[in-house]
Amino acid sequence: MVWAAMLAGCSPQEILDFSASINPWGPPPSAIAAIQSHLSRLHTYPDPGYRELRVALAQAHHLDPDWILPGNGSAELLTWAGRELAMLAATWVLAPAFGDYQRALSAFGAQLQPVPLVSLDQGWTLATLRSRSFPPGCGLLLNNPHNPTGQLFPREEVLPLLAEFDLVVVDEAFMDFLPPDRQQSLVDQVSAATNLVILRSLTKFYSLPGLRLGYAIADPQRLQRWQQWRDPWPVNELAAAAGVAVVQDTDFQQQTWRWLAAARPALFQGLAALPGLTPYPGAANFLLVRSAVSTLILQQQLLQHHRILIRDCLSFPELGDRYFRVAIRTPAENQQLLTALANILGG
């Protein structure tokens, strides 16, 4: 953000940030209240077993707490998934892929094999992944909804893959942005499929990236192994307290689902109406957009003239300089983005 502020000639706080896919309505008051009520506990170590947090998460998913392991963001848990995957002959990853997958896999020398998504006029599919055979002793790492395309893969397309790999890690960091009746989560399959690991984030939906909080859902023996690998107390006292509060905050959850159900199609339609832009339908709180002009030039002009930051896709080699990603923010902020883009593109 510092580089963007320098380019815009302002402080980082003055940048309207569409690059980070964080819920614009948070953190919820329930999280703030929980943090404030636990400030007096800062002189003691957290519970190393995080029993209260694990119970709250287990109740939300109708699981036994032994099947849940809280972490310092889902990124920390991705690290231990990377260590597990590195023990296999190869790990297949959907491409384009979230950049942190490369970090987690390369940290332990995993053999990474990219599998390209198939792009269609209305989105991206798993056709390439589902149509090929894989050698034994391999792993699969995918996210659902997919980042950066926003594509939501149906359960019935993902479930058969469990029989194809020794270990399947599904990153569901953005699944919370769908109401329960639309989610395609595999959480309910974990108890029957010991080779399945689900990663979840609490920082995006509840707008708590500064606290770093996520969790893994997997076979208890696997989670016990991860617990032995990592440093003690990876989740601080305030993050654990906030986590207990937010997973029970049904008012905030409903507010977010109502906002996104209206804001996402409105922003999509606004982007589609601008010359040279082709947004892709998505299920998460962001949209991937194909651009007829250089994304770097567009990004620079948005910063210099409007103090707005969009996420370029240069870190995704399959996408490059003709794609960008934008978070979905409040209606007023979304309109501010559309007005700025129209000013630049002539729409």
C-alpha positions in Angstrom: 0.0 0.0 0.0 2.9 2.3 0.6 4.0 2.2 -3.1 0.4 3.0 -4.1 0.2 5.9 -1.8 3.5 7.3 -3.2 2.2 7.0 -6.7 -1.1 8.6 -5.7 0.7 11.4 -3.8 -1.3 10.8 -0.6 -1.2 8.8 2.7 -2.1 5.1 2.6 -5.2 5.9 4.6 -6.5 8.0 1.7 -6.4 5.2 -0.8 -9.7 3.5 -1.6 -8.5 -0.1 -1.7 -10.3 -2.5 -4.1 -7.2 -4.8 -4.2 -7.9 -6.6 -0.9 -11.0 -8.8 -0.8 -12.1 -7.9 2.7 -15.7 -7.4 3.9 -16.2 -3.6 4.0 -18.8 -3.8 6.8 -16.4 -5.1 9.4 -15.0 -5.8 11.9 -18.3 -6.5 13.5 -19.1 -4.9 16.8 -19.2 -8.3 18.4 -15.5 -8.8 17.6 -14.6 -5.3 19.0 -16.5 -6.0 22.2 -14.8 -9.4 22.6 -11.4 -7.9 22.1 -12.0 -5.2 24.7 -13.4 -7.6 27.2 -10.2 -9.7 26.9 -7.6 -7.0 27.2 -7.2 -7.8 30.9 -6.0 -11.3 29.9 -2.9 -10.1 28.0 -0.7 -10.9 31.0 -1.4 -14.6 30.6 -0.7 -17.1 27.9 -3.6 -18.3 25.7 -5.1 -21.7 26.2 -2.7 -23.9 24.1 -5.6 -26.1 23.1 -7.9 -23.2 22.2 -10.8 -25.2 23.6 -13.4 -22.4 23.7 -12.6 -21.4 20.1 -12.6 -24.9 18.8 -16.0 -25.6 20.5 -17.5 -22.5 18.9 -16.2 -23.5 15.5 -17.3 -27.1 15.9 -20.8 -26.0 16.8 -20.9 -23.8 13.7 -20.0 -26.8 11.5 -21.8 -29.6 13.6 -18.5 -31.4 14.2 -16.5 -32.6 17.2 -13.9 -30.1 18.3 -11.1 -32.6 17.8 -11.6 -32.2 14.0 -10.7 -28.5 14.1 -7.4 -26.7 14.5 -7.2 -22.9 14.8 -4.3 -21.2 13.2 -2.5 -17.8 12.7 -4.6 -17.2 9.6 -5.3 -19.9 7.0 -1.8 -19.0 5.7 -0.2 -20.7 8.6 -2.3 -23.8 8.2 -1.5 -23.8 4.5 2.1 -24.1 5.4 1.5 -27.4 7.2 -0.7 -28.6 4.4 2.3 -27.9 2.1 4.5 -30.0 4.3 2.0 -32.9 4.0 1.8 -32.5 0.3 5.6 -32.4 -0.1 5.7 -36.0 1.2 3.8 -37.1 -2.0 5.2 -37.6 -5.5 3.6 -34.5 -6.9 0.9 -31.9 -6.0 -1.5 -30.8 -8.7 -2.7 -27.1 -8.4 -5.3 -25.3 -10.5 -3.9 -22.5 -12.5 -4.2 -19.5 -12.2 -3.6 -20.1 -8.5 -3.3 -18.0 -5.3 0.3 -17.0 -5.0 0.8 -18.3 -1.4 0.3 -21.9 -2.7 3.7 -21.6 -4.4 5.3 -20.4 -1.1 3.8 -23.2 1.0 4.7 -25.9 -1.4 8.2 -24.7 -2.3 9.1 -24.3 1.4 9.2 -28.1 1.8 10.3 -28.9 -1.8 7.0 -30.2 -3.1 6.8 -31.1 -6.7 4.1 -28.7 -8.1 2.1 -29.6 -11.3 -0.2 -26.9 -12.6 -3.5 -27.8 -14.2 -5.1 -25.0 -16.2 -8.7 -24.1 -15.7 -10.8 -24.0 -18.8 -12.1 -20.5 -19.5 -15.5 -20.2 -21.1 -17.7 -17.2 -21.9 -19.5 -17.6 -18.6 -16.7 -18.6 -16.4 -14.1 -21.3 -15.7 -14.5 -25.0 -15.3 -12.7 -28.1 -13.9 -13.0 -29.9 -17.2 -9.2 -30.3 -17.7 -8.8 -31.6 -14.2 -11.7 -34.0 -14.4 -10.8 -35.4 -17.8 -7.3 -36.6 -17.1 -5.8 -39.5 -15.1 -3.3 -39.0 -12.4 -0.4 -41.2 -11.2 -0.8 -42.8 -7.8 0.7 -41.1 -4.7 -0.2 -37.5 -5.6 -2.0 -34.6 -3.9 -4.4 -31.9 -5.0 -4.6 -28.3 -3.8 -7.6 -26.2 -5.0 -9.7 -23.4 -3.7 -13.4 -23.1 -3.8 -14.6 -20.4 -4.6 -11.6 -20.1 -6.8 -9.2 -17.2 -6.5 -8.7 -15.2 -8.7 -11.6 -16.2 -11.0 -14.4 -16.3 -8.3 -15.7 -19.5 -9.8 -17.7 -21.7 -7.5 -17.2 -25.4 -8.3 -20.3 -27.6 -7.5 -19.7 -30.3 -4.9 -20.6 -33.1 -7.3 -17.7 -32.0 -9.5 -15.2 -32.0 -6.7 -16.2 -35.1 -4.7 -15.0 -37.6 -7.3 -11.5 -36.1 -7.1 -11.2 -37.5 -3.5 -10.7 -41.0 -5.0 -8.0 -39.8 -7.4 -5.5 -38.4 -4.8 -3.8 -39.5 -1.6 -4.4 -36.0 -0.1 -6.9 -33.3 -1.2 -6.6 -29.9 0.4 -9.6 -27.6 -0.4 -9.1 -23.9 0.5 -12.5 -22.5 1.3 -11.4 -19.1 2.4 -14.2 -17.4 0.6 -17.0 -19.9 1.1 -18.5 -17.9 4.0 -19.6 -15.2 1.5 -22.3 -17.5 0.2 -25.4 -18.1 2.3 -25.6 -21.7 3.7 -28.1 -22.8 1.0 -25.7 -21.9 -1.8 -22.4 -23.1 -0.3 -20.7 -26.0 -2.0 -18.5 -26.9 1.0 -17.0 -30.3 1.6 -16.9 -29.9 5.4 -19.5 -32.6 5.9 -17.2 -35.1 4.0 -14.2 -34.8 6.2 -15.3 -37.4 8.7 -15.7 -40.0 5.9 -12.7 -39.0 3.8 -9.5 -39.0 5.9 -7.5 -37.8 2.9 -9.5 -34.5 2.9 -8.4 -31.2 4.5 -10.5 -28.1 4.5 -8.9 -24.7 5.2 -11.1 -21.8 6.3 -10.4 -18.1 7.0 -12.1 -15.8 9.5 -10.3 -12.7 8.4 -12.0 -12.0 5.1 -15.6 -12.4 5.9 -15.3 -10.7 9.3 -12.7 -8.1 8.2 -10.1 -9.2 10.7 -6.9 -9.5 8.6 -4.8 -7.7 11.2 -5.7 -10.4 13.8 -4.7 -13.4 11.6 -7.2 -16.1 12.3 -8.2 -19.2 10.4 -8.7 -22.9 11.0 -8.3 -26.3 9.5 -10.9 -29.1 9.4 -9.4 -32.6 9.1 -8.9 -36.0 10.7 -7.8 -35.5 14.3 -4.6 -37.6 13.9 -3.5 -35.3 11.0 -4.2 -32.2 13.1 -2.3 -33.6 16.1 0.7 -34.0 13.8 0.4 -30.4 12.6 0.2 -29.3 16.3 3.5 -31.0 17.0 5.2 -29.3 14.0 4.3 -25.7 14.7 5.2 -23.2 17.3 3.2 -23.0 20.5 0.4 -20.4 20.9 0.0 -19.5 17.2 -3.3 -17.7 17.9 -3.2 -14.8 20.3 -5.7 -14.3 23.1 -7.6 -11.4 21.4 -7.9 -13.2 18.1 -9.3 -16.3 19.8 -11.8 -14.2 21.7 -12.9 -12.4 18.5 -13.2 -15.8 16.7 -15.6 -17.1 19.4 -17.8 -14.0 19.1 -18.0 -13.7 15.3 -18.9 -17.2 14.4 -22.0 -16.7 16.6 -22.8 -13.3 15.1 -25.8 -14.2 12.9 -26.9 -10.6 12.5 -23.5 -9.7 10.9 -23.6 -12.8 8.7 -27.1 -12.0 7.4 -26.1 -8.3 6.8 -23.2 -9.5 4.7 -25.2 -11.9 2.6 -27.9 -9.3 1.9 -25.3 -6.7 0.9 -23.4 -9.0 -1.4 -26.5 -10.3 -3.1 -27.3 -6.8 -4.3 -23.8 -5.3 -4.6 -22.2 -8.0 -6.7 -24.6 -7.9 -9.7 -24.7 -4.1 -9.6 -20.9 -3.9 -9.8 -20.8 -6.6 -12.4 -23.3 -4.8 -14.6 -21.5 -1.5 -14.1 -18.2 -3.0 -15.2 -19.7 -4.8 -18.2 -21.2 -1.5 -19.4 -17.7 0.1 -19.7 -15.8 0.0 -23.0 -13.0 -2.6 -23.1 -14.0 -4.4 -19.8 -15.3 -7.9 -19.5 -16.1 -9.0 -15.9 -16.5 -12.7 -15.1 -19.4 -13.9 -12.9 -18.1 -14.8 -9.5 -19.5 -16.3 -6.2 -17.1 -14.5 -3.8 -16.7 -10.9 -2.8 -14.5 -9.9 -5.7 -14.7 -9.9 -9.5 -12.1 -10.8 -12.1 -12.2 -8.5 -15.1 -10.5 -8.8 -18.5 -9.3 -5.5 -19.9 -8.6 -4.4 -23.5 -6.0 -1.9 -22.2 -3.0 -2.5 -20.0 -3.9 -3.2 -16.4 -0.8 -1.5 -15.2 -1.7 1.7 -17.1 -5.3 1.5 -15.8 -4.0 0.9 -12.2 -1.6 3.9 -12.5 -4.2 6.3 -13.7 -6.7 5.2 -11.1 -4.1 5.9 -8.4 -2.8 9.2 -9.7 -6.2 10.7 -10.6 -8.7 9.1 -8.3 -6.7 7.5 -5.4 -8.2 4.1 -6.1 -6.2 0.9 -6.0 -7.2 -2.2 -8.1 -5.4 -5.6 -7.9 -3.3 -6.3 -11.0 -2.9 -10.0 -12.0 0.8 -10.0 -13.0 1.4 -12.5 -10.2 -0.8 -14.9 -12.1 1.3 -15.8 -15.2 -1.8 -17.3 -17.0 -3.5 -13.9 -16.8 -0.9 -11.2 -17.0 -1.4 -7.5 -17.9 -4.9 -7.8 -19.4 -6.7 -8.8 -16.2 -7.4 -7.2 -12.9 -9.4 -8.1 -9.8 -11.6 -5.8 -7.7 -13.1 -6.3 -4.3 -16.8 -5.6 -3.9 -17.2 -2.7 -1.5 -20.1 -0.5 -0.4 -22.6 0.7 -3.0 -21.2 4.3 -2.8 -17.6 3.0 -3.1 -18.4 0.7 -6.0 -20.0 3.7 -7.8 -16.9 5.7 -7.1 -14.8 3.0 -8.9 -17.2 2.9 -11.8 -17.2 6.7 -12.2 -13.4 6.7 -12.2 -13.1 3.9 -14.7 -15.6 5.6 -17.0 -13.5 8.8 -16.8 -10.4 6.9 -17.9 -12.0 4.6 -20.5 -14.4 7.1 -21.9 -17.6 5.2 -21.0 
